[in-house]
Amino acid sequence: MTSATSQETTLAEARLKSPPASRLTKHYALPGLERERRQFHEFVAVDLAHTTMLVEEGILSVDTGRAILEQLLTIRNMQPSEFPIDARKGSFLLQIESYLFGTIGEDVGGQMHTGRSRIDQGATVRRLYKRNRILDVMDRLNEFQGAIAEQARHHAHTIMPGYTHMQQAQPWVFGHYLLSFSSRLHDSFERLAQAYGRVNRNPLGTVGLAGTSWPLNRARTTELLGFDGQVENSKLGREAFDSADAICALSFIMADLNDLATDLHIWSSTEFGFVECDDSYCGTSSIFPQKKNPVALETIRKAAGPAVMWLSTALATFRAEGTGDQAMRTVSHIDEAMATTEGMLDLFTGVIETLIVHQDRMADSLKGSWWTASNLADVIVRERGLSFRQVHHIVARAVRNCVGQELRPDQLTSARLDEAALETAGIALHLGDAAVREALDPLRFVETRITDGSVGPHQVARLLERAAQERAADQQWASEARSRLKRSQLALDEAVGKLVA
């Protein structure tokens, strides 16, 4: 076995006459290396699996493989910040090669790259990194779901106003409102799980474009790296549409967070006063002594703004290049998207766990307004057999007359309702004052909602149970995915251990 060479030739020097310009190093090499340093453990895992497979298939000798694997294990035990980097040498793949050259020589260390390209090697590293980060986001999403569910359970009977067009519509239940986001977030989890499935395919062995003449065992590296399958067509080894798929799922999560944060932000204003963020998630004003600003909600809404462009930016990166320009087939902003989504889920979990809900204020807001007018219409249809459109006119006129006379809903009598009926339909209803009062009662409104998914008590209880089942399924999915990755890691460690023993 040859010792380390005295003078290493960089990859660029073998073909290019000039070393990298300082500006190229500053704006291209260094940013790329910092991004790849975050994928340190994934780089080493790919090298370990590829080298193990080469030895098992007889492509590398056992002695050569052992020498390489021993050095890779040394690297794996380092902290990413400890690993020596020289930007002049190129990408992280070349940094690891350089380390090997310095310890066991280029003639030995250089054999690790047999049967692969930086194209499929880098794509494999990125897929490993993305799948691990997706699981991190899933964990935060499940924690957030738990906080939502606890608040929904606590407020399963908390009546509040409901709005359409930002105008008073019908009585609502705060727990029911929160459960609507539980359902949305479960859908977002499923989108992320589907994206994970497309990310978790092994491109190693597709090489640069057309495959290789070396008898690689792609199924073996798929097993050792914990992939669910492999990229079948070698042309697609470098494609990054799986990143666009993942970033799309992340965008949906940020849209969910934005909508919830926007509602809570509005409802925490003095004019509404329905909810209040705990002081620990608020800030103050430098000029207005009375201010308590919900800065956590503002932070989440601000972070959600750029998320609407994540997918379009990814697709725009691919656009107009055809499929031949491999250099553009990356989605570099996915790292930031992952970090943003995970961070905002974590922040919002704290907001929800400590959220103050002013139930009395919600209930008081239902007084003096016509929130239950639609229920009055339904009662008239059932009791008098008129069409809903006829009754809609009657109730709308009754509301108009009362508003014009500055009368509250509790001052609407059966006689006043008959006046409106005569004006619009030429009939009297004779519904009775007690029936009118009951029809306009917000509590009674909620109690009488019976359709699946409605705000009725039994339906809210059913939605709570459904949300718990969906959350349990999501948690189990993430747990099983991590268990599969742990088993593949053990298989890789065992395979490496046999070769270096």
C-alpha positions as CSV (number, residue, x, y, z in Angstrom):
1,M,0.0,0.0,0.0
2,T,1.5,3.3,-1.1
3,S,1.9,6.1,1.4
4,A,0.5,9.6,1.0
5,T,1.8,11.5,-2.0
6,S,4.1,14.4,-1.3
7,Q,2.3,16.8,-3.6
8,E,-1.4,16.6,-4.2
9,T,-2.8,17.6,-7.6
10,T,-6.2,19.2,-7.3
11,L,-9.0,18.2,-9.7
12,A,-9.0,21.6,-11.3
13,E,-5.3,21.7,-11.9
14,A,-5.4,18.6,-14.1
15,R,-7.6,20.4,-16.7
16,L,-7.5,24.2,-16.0
17,K,-4.4,26.4,-16.5
18,S,-5.4,28.9,-13.8
19,P,-6.3,28.4,-10.2
20,P,-9.8,29.6,-9.0
21,A,-10.1,33.4,-8.9
22,S,-10.5,34.8,-5.5
23,R,-13.9,36.2,-6.4
24,L,-15.1,32.7,-7.6
25,T,-13.8,31.2,-4.4
26,K,-15.6,33.8,-2.3
27,H,-19.0,33.7,-4.1
28,Y,-19.1,30.1,-5.4
29,A,-16.8,27.7,-3.6
30,L,-17.1,29.0,0.0
31,P,-20.9,29.3,0.1
32,G,-21.2,25.8,-1.5
33,L,-18.8,24.3,1.0
34,E,-20.7,25.9,4.0
35,R,-23.9,24.4,2.6
36,E,-22.3,21.0,2.2
37,R,-20.8,21.1,5.6
38,R,-24.3,20.9,7.0
39,Q,-24.5,17.6,5.2
40,F,-21.3,16.3,6.7
41,H,-22.7,13.1,8.1
42,E,-24.6,12.3,4.9
43,F,-21.4,12.7,2.9
44,V,-19.6,10.2,5.1
45,A,-22.6,7.8,5.0
46,V,-22.6,7.7,1.2
47,D,-18.9,7.1,1.1
48,L,-19.1,4.3,3.6
49,A,-22.0,2.6,1.8
50,H,-20.4,3.0,-1.7
51,T,-17.0,1.7,-0.5
52,T,-18.6,-1.3,1.3
53,M,-20.5,-2.2,-1.8
54,L,-17.4,-1.9,-4.0
55,V,-15.5,-4.4,-1.7
56,E,-18.4,-6.8,-1.4
57,E,-18.7,-6.9,-5.2
58,G,-15.0,-7.5,-5.7
59,I,-14.4,-4.1,-7.5
60,L,-12.0,-3.0,-4.7
61,S,-9.7,-5.3,-2.8
62,V,-10.4,-6.0,0.8
63,D,-7.1,-4.3,1.8
64,T,-7.9,-1.2,-0.2
65,G,-11.5,-1.0,1.1
66,R,-10.3,-1.5,4.7
67,A,-7.8,1.4,4.4
68,I,-10.5,3.7,3.0
69,L,-13.2,2.7,5.5
70,E,-10.9,3.1,8.5
71,Q,-10.2,6.7,7.4
72,L,-13.9,7.3,6.8
73,L,-14.7,6.1,10.3
74,T,-12.1,8.6,11.6
75,I,-13.8,11.4,9.7
76,R,-17.3,10.3,10.9
77,N,-16.1,10.7,14.5
78,M,-15.2,14.3,13.9
79,Q,-17.4,17.3,14.4
80,P,-18.3,18.9,11.1
81,S,-16.4,22.1,12.3
82,E,-13.3,20.0,13.0
83,F,-12.9,18.7,9.4
84,P,-10.2,20.6,7.5
85,I,-11.4,22.6,4.5
86,D,-9.4,24.2,1.7
87,A,-11.7,26.0,-0.7
88,R,-9.2,25.8,-3.5
89,K,-9.7,22.0,-3.7
90,G,-13.4,22.2,-4.6
91,S,-16.5,20.6,-3.3
92,F,-16.9,18.5,-0.2
93,L,-16.5,15.3,-2.1
94,L,-13.0,16.5,-3.1
95,Q,-12.3,17.7,0.5
96,I,-12.9,14.1,1.7
97,E,-10.8,12.7,-1.1
98,S,-8.0,15.2,-0.2
99,Y,-8.1,13.9,3.4
100,L,-7.8,10.4,2.2
101,F,-4.9,11.3,-0.1
102,G,-3.1,12.8,2.8
103,T,-3.4,9.7,5.0
104,I,-3.4,6.7,2.7
105,G,-2.3,8.1,-0.7
106,E,-4.1,9.1,-3.8
107,D,-3.5,5.7,-5.4
108,V,-5.5,4.1,-2.6
109,G,-7.9,6.8,-1.5
110,G,-8.7,7.7,-5.1
111,Q,-10.2,4.3,-5.7
112,M,-13.2,5.2,-3.5
113,H,-14.6,7.2,-6.5
114,T,-14.7,4.1,-8.7
115,G,-18.1,3.7,-10.5
116,R,-19.6,7.0,-9.4
117,S,-19.7,10.7,-10.4
118,R,-20.0,13.8,-8.3
119,I,-23.4,14.1,-9.9
120,D,-25.0,10.9,-8.4
121,Q,-22.9,11.1,-5.2
122,G,-24.0,14.7,-4.6
123,A,-27.6,13.9,-5.4
124,T,-27.5,11.0,-3.0
125,V,-26.1,13.2,-0.2
126,R,-28.8,15.8,-0.8
127,R,-31.6,13.2,-0.7
128,L,-30.3,11.8,2.6
129,Y,-30.1,15.2,4.1
130,K,-33.6,16.2,2.8
131,R,-35.2,13.1,4.1
132,N,-33.7,13.6,7.6
133,R,-34.8,17.2,7.7
134,I,-38.3,16.3,6.5
135,L,-38.6,14.0,9.5
136,D,-37.5,16.8,11.8
137,V,-40.2,19.0,10.4
138,M,-42.7,16.2,10.8
139,D,-41.8,15.9,14.5
140,R,-42.4,19.7,15.0
141,L,-45.7,19.4,13.1
142,N,-46.9,16.6,15.4
143,E,-46.0,18.6,18.4
144,F,-47.9,21.6,17.1
145,Q,-50.8,19.3,16.4
146,G,-50.8,18.2,20.0
147,A,-50.9,21.8,21.2
148,I,-53.8,22.5,18.8
149,A,-55.7,19.4,20.0
150,E,-55.3,20.3,23.7
151,Q,-56.7,23.8,23.2
152,A,-59.5,22.4,21.0
153,R,-60.5,19.9,23.7
154,H,-60.5,22.6,26.4
155,H,-62.7,24.9,24.2
156,A,-65.0,22.3,22.7
157,H,-68.0,24.2,24.1
158,T,-66.7,27.8,23.9
159,I,-69.1,29.7,21.8
160,M,-67.8,32.6,19.7
161,P,-68.8,34.7,16.7
162,G,-68.2,33.3,13.2
163,Y,-67.5,35.5,10.2
164,T,-67.8,35.4,6.5
165,H,-66.5,38.4,4.4
166,M,-65.3,39.6,7.8
167,Q,-69.0,40.3,8.7
168,Q,-71.1,38.7,11.4
169,A,-72.4,35.4,10.1
170,Q,-73.3,32.7,12.7
171,P,-72.4,31.5,16.2
172,W,-69.3,29.3,16.2
173,V,-67.3,27.2,18.6
174,F,-63.6,28.0,19.2
175,G,-62.7,24.3,19.6
176,H,-64.4,23.6,16.2
177,Y,-62.3,26.5,14.7
178,L,-59.1,25.0,16.0
179,L,-60.1,21.5,14.7
180,S,-60.4,22.9,11.2
181,F,-56.6,23.6,11.4
182,S,-56.0,20.1,12.9
183,S,-57.6,18.7,9.7
184,R,-55.6,21.0,7.5
185,L,-52.3,20.2,9.2
186,H,-53.0,16.5,8.9
187,D,-53.4,17.0,5.1
188,S,-50.1,18.9,5.1
189,F,-48.5,16.0,7.0
190,E,-49.7,13.6,4.3
191,R,-48.3,15.9,1.6
192,L,-45.0,15.9,3.3
193,A,-45.1,12.1,3.7
194,Q,-45.8,11.7,0.0
195,A,-42.9,14.0,-0.8
196,Y,-40.7,12.0,1.6
197,G,-41.5,8.9,-0.5
198,R,-40.2,10.6,-3.7
199,V,-37.2,12.0,-2.0
200,N,-36.2,8.7,-0.4
201,R,-35.1,7.1,-3.7
202,N,-31.5,6.1,-4.3
203,P,-29.7,7.8,-7.2
204,L,-26.3,6.3,-6.4
205,G,-25.1,4.3,-9.3
206,T,-26.8,6.4,-12.0
207,V,-23.4,8.1,-12.3
208,G,-23.2,11.1,-14.6
209,L,-25.9,10.3,-17.1
210,A,-25.7,6.9,-18.7
211,G,-24.8,4.5,-15.9
212,T,-21.4,2.7,-15.8
213,S,-19.6,-0.4,-17.0
214,W,-18.7,-1.3,-13.4
215,P,-20.9,-4.1,-11.9
216,L,-22.4,-1.9,-9.1
217,N,-24.9,-3.4,-6.8
218,R,-27.4,-0.5,-6.5
219,A,-29.8,-2.6,-4.4
220,R,-27.1,-3.0,-1.8
221,T,-26.4,0.8,-1.4
222,T,-30.2,1.3,-1.4
223,E,-30.4,-1.1,1.6
224,L,-27.4,0.3,3.5
225,L,-28.5,3.9,3.1
226,G,-32.1,3.2,4.1
227,F,-33.8,4.2,0.8
228,D,-37.2,2.9,0.1
229,G,-36.3,2.3,-3.6
230,Q,-34.0,3.6,-6.3
231,V,-34.1,6.1,-9.1
232,E,-34.7,3.7,-12.0
233,N,-33.6,5.8,-15.0
234,S,-30.0,6.9,-14.9
235,K,-30.9,10.1,-16.7
236,L,-32.9,11.1,-13.7
237,G,-30.2,10.6,-11.1
238,R,-29.5,14.3,-10.9
239,E,-33.0,15.7,-11.3
240,A,-34.2,17.7,-8.3
241,F,-38.0,17.6,-8.8
242,D,-38.1,15.7,-5.5
243,S,-36.9,19.0,-3.8
244,A,-39.6,20.9,-5.5
245,D,-42.1,18.3,-4.3
246,A,-40.9,18.7,-0.7
247,I,-40.8,22.5,-0.8
248,C,-44.3,22.5,-2.1
249,A,-45.4,20.6,0.9
250,L,-43.6,23.0,3.2
251,S,-45.3,25.9,1.5
252,F,-48.7,24.4,2.4
253,I,-47.6,24.1,6.1
254,M,-46.6,27.8,6.1
255,A,-50.0,28.7,4.5
256,D,-51.7,26.8,7.4
257,L,-49.6,28.7,9.9
258,N,-50.2,32.0,8.2
259,D,-54.0,31.7,8.2
260,L,-54.1,30.7,11.9
261,A,-51.7,33.4,12.9
262,T,-53.6,36.0,11.0
263,D,-56.9,35.1,12.6
264,L,-55.4,35.1,16.1
265,H,-53.6,38.4,15.3
266,I,-56.9,40.0,14.4
267,W,-58.8,38.5,17.3
268,S,-56.2,39.7,19.8
269,S,-56.8,43.3,18.8
270,T,-58.6,45.6,21.3
271,E,-61.6,45.8,19.0
272,F,-62.1,42.0,19.2
273,G,-60.4,40.9,22.4
274,F,-61.2,37.3,21.9
275,V,-57.7,35.9,22.5
276,E,-54.5,37.2,24.0
277,C,-50.9,36.0,23.6
278,D,-49.1,35.3,26.8
279,D,-46.7,38.0,27.8
280,S,-43.8,35.7,27.1
281,Y,-44.7,35.8,23.4
282,C,-45.3,39.5,23.2
283,G,-43.3,42.7,22.9
284,T,-43.8,46.3,23.9
285,S,-43.7,49.7,22.3
286,S,-41.0,52.3,22.7
287,I,-43.5,55.2,22.6
288,F,-46.9,53.8,23.5
289,P,-46.9,52.7,27.1
290,Q,-50.2,50.8,26.8
291,K,-49.1,48.5,24.0
292,K,-48.7,44.7,24.2
293,N,-47.7,43.6,20.7
294,P,-48.2,40.0,19.6
295,V,-44.7,39.8,18.0
296,A,-44.6,36.0,17.9
297,L,-47.7,36.0,15.6
298,E,-46.2,38.8,13.5
299,T,-43.0,36.8,13.2
300,I,-44.9,33.7,11.9
301,R,-46.9,35.8,9.4
302,K,-43.7,37.5,8.2
303,A,-42.0,34.2,7.7
304,A,-45.0,32.9,5.8
305,G,-44.7,35.6,3.2
306,P,-41.7,34.3,1.2
307,A,-43.1,30.8,1.4
308,V,-45.6,31.5,-1.4
309,M,-42.6,31.8,-3.7
310,W,-40.7,28.7,-2.7
311,L,-42.2,26.4,-5.3
312,S,-42.2,28.9,-8.1
313,T,-38.6,29.8,-7.4
314,A,-37.6,26.1,-7.6
315,L,-39.4,25.6,-10.9
316,A,-38.1,28.8,-12.3
317,T,-34.6,27.5,-11.6
318,F,-35.3,24.5,-13.8
319,R,-37.0,26.5,-16.5
320,A,-35.5,27.1,-20.0
321,E,-32.5,24.9,-19.4
322,G,-34.0,21.7,-20.8
323,T,-32.7,18.6,-19.1
324,G,-29.1,18.9,-20.1
325,D,-27.8,21.6,-17.8
326,Q,-27.1,19.6,-14.7
327,A,-25.5,22.5,-12.9
328,M,-29.0,24.1,-12.4
329,R,-30.8,21.1,-11.1
330,T,-30.6,22.1,-7.4
331,V,-33.0,23.8,-5.1
332,S,-30.6,25.6,-2.8
333,H,-33.3,27.4,-0.8
334,I,-34.8,24.2,0.5
335,D,-32.5,24.3,3.5
336,E,-33.8,27.7,4.4
337,A,-37.4,26.5,3.8
338,M,-36.9,23.5,6.1
339,A,-35.4,25.7,8.8
340,T,-38.1,28.3,8.5
341,T,-41.0,25.8,8.6
342,E,-39.5,23.8,11.6
343,G,-38.8,27.0,13.5
344,M,-42.2,28.6,13.0
345,L,-43.9,25.3,14.0
346,D,-41.8,25.4,17.2
347,L,-42.6,29.0,17.9
348,F,-46.3,28.6,17.2
349,T,-46.5,25.6,19.5
350,G,-45.4,27.8,22.4
351,V,-48.0,30.5,21.4
352,I,-50.8,27.9,21.3
353,E,-49.8,26.2,24.5
354,T,-50.0,29.5,26.4
355,L,-52.8,31.2,24.5
356,I,-55.3,33.1,26.7
357,V,-58.9,32.7,25.4
358,H,-61.4,35.3,26.7
359,Q,-64.6,33.2,26.6
360,D,-66.8,35.9,28.2
361,R,-65.8,38.4,25.6
362,M,-66.6,35.9,22.8
363,A,-70.0,35.2,24.4
364,D,-70.7,38.9,24.9
365,S,-70.0,39.7,21.2
366,L,-72.9,37.5,20.3
367,K,-75.3,39.7,22.1
368,G,-77.1,42.5,20.3
369,S,-76.3,41.2,16.8
370,W,-78.1,39.1,14.2
371,W,-75.8,36.1,14.3
372,T,-78.8,33.6,14.4
373,A,-80.9,35.1,11.7
374,S,-80.3,32.0,9.4
375,N,-81.6,29.7,12.2
376,L,-84.8,31.8,12.5
377,A,-85.3,31.3,8.7
378,D,-84.8,27.5,9.1
379,V,-87.4,27.4,11.9
380,I,-89.9,29.3,9.8
381,V,-89.4,26.9,6.8
382,R,-89.9,23.9,9.0
383,E,-92.9,25.3,10.9
384,R,-94.8,27.0,8.0
385,G,-93.7,25.0,5.0
386,L,-92.5,28.0,2.9
387,S,-89.6,27.9,0.6
388,F,-86.2,29.0,2.0
389,R,-86.0,31.8,-0.5
390,Q,-89.4,33.2,0.6
391,V,-88.4,33.0,4.2
392,H,-85.0,34.6,3.5
393,H,-86.8,37.7,2.2
394,I,-89.0,37.8,5.3
395,V,-86.1,37.5,7.8
396,A,-84.0,40.0,5.9
397,R,-86.8,42.5,5.9
398,A,-87.3,41.9,9.6
399,V,-83.7,42.6,10.3
400,R,-83.8,45.7,8.1
401,N,-86.8,47.0,10.0
402,C,-85.3,46.4,13.4
403,V,-82.0,48.0,12.5
404,G,-83.9,51.0,11.2
405,Q,-85.8,51.3,14.4
406,E,-82.6,50.6,16.5
407,L,-84.1,47.4,18.0
408,R,-82.0,44.5,19.3
409,P,-82.6,40.9,18.2
410,D,-84.1,40.2,21.6
411,Q,-86.7,42.9,20.8
412,L,-88.0,41.1,17.7
413,T,-91.5,39.8,18.5
414,S,-93.7,37.5,16.6
415,A,-95.8,40.6,15.6
416,R,-92.9,42.4,14.2
417,L,-91.9,39.3,12.3
418,D,-95.4,39.2,10.8
419,E,-95.1,42.8,9.7
420,A,-92.0,41.8,7.6
421,A,-93.8,38.7,6.3
422,L,-96.7,40.8,5.1
423,E,-94.4,43.3,3.5
424,T,-92.5,40.7,1.5
425,A,-94.8,37.6,1.1
426,G,-98.2,39.0,1.9
427,I,-98.8,36.4,4.7
428,A,-98.6,36.3,8.5
429,L,-96.6,33.6,10.2
430,H,-98.0,33.7,13.8
431,L,-94.9,31.9,15.0
432,G,-95.1,33.1,18.6
433,D,-92.7,35.1,20.8
434,A,-91.3,32.1,22.5
435,A,-90.4,30.4,19.2
436,V,-88.8,33.6,17.9
437,R,-86.7,33.9,21.1
438,E,-85.5,30.3,21.0
439,A,-84.7,30.6,17.3
440,L,-82.4,33.6,17.9
441,D,-80.6,32.0,21.0
442,P,-76.9,31.4,20.2
443,L,-76.6,28.5,22.6
444,R,-79.7,26.8,21.1
445,F,-78.2,27.5,17.6
446,V,-75.1,25.5,18.5
447,E,-77.0,22.7,20.2
448,T,-79.2,22.1,17.1
449,R,-76.4,21.7,14.6
450,I,-76.5,18.0,13.8
451,T,-74.8,17.5,10.4
452,D,-71.5,15.7,10.1
453,G,-68.6,18.2,10.8
454,S,-70.8,20.9,12.3
455,V,-70.4,22.8,15.5
456,G,-72.9,20.7,17.5
457,P,-71.5,19.2,20.7
458,H,-71.7,15.6,19.4
459,Q,-70.0,16.6,16.2
460,V,-67.2,18.5,17.9
461,A,-66.6,15.4,20.1
462,R,-66.5,13.3,17.0
463,L,-64.0,15.7,15.3
464,L,-61.8,15.6,18.4
465,E,-61.7,11.8,18.3
466,R,-60.9,11.9,14.6
467,A,-58.2,14.4,15.1
468,A,-56.7,12.3,17.8
469,Q,-56.7,9.2,15.5
470,E,-55.1,11.2,12.6
471,R,-52.5,12.6,15.0
472,A,-51.6,9.2,16.3
473,A,-51.3,7.9,12.7
474,D,-49.0,10.7,11.8
475,Q,-46.8,10.1,14.9
476,Q,-46.7,6.4,14.1
477,W,-45.7,7.1,10.5
478,A,-42.8,9.3,11.6
479,S,-41.7,6.9,14.2
480,E,-41.7,3.9,11.8
481,A,-39.7,6.0,9.2
482,R,-37.1,6.7,11.8
483,S,-37.0,3.1,12.9
484,R,-36.3,2.0,9.3
485,L,-33.4,4.5,9.1
486,K,-32.0,3.2,12.3
487,R,-32.1,-0.3,11.0
488,S,-30.3,0.7,7.9
489,Q,-27.6,2.5,9.9
490,L,-27.1,-0.6,12.0
491,A,-26.8,-2.7,8.7
492,L,-24.2,-0.2,7.4
493,D,-22.2,-0.3,10.6
494,E,-22.3,-4.1,10.6
495,A,-21.1,-4.3,7.0
496,V,-18.3,-1.8,7.6
497,G,-17.3,-3.5,10.8
498,K,-16.9,-6.9,9.0
499,L,-14.5,-5.3,6.5
500,V,-12.3,-3.4,8.9
501,A,-12.2,-6.0,11.7
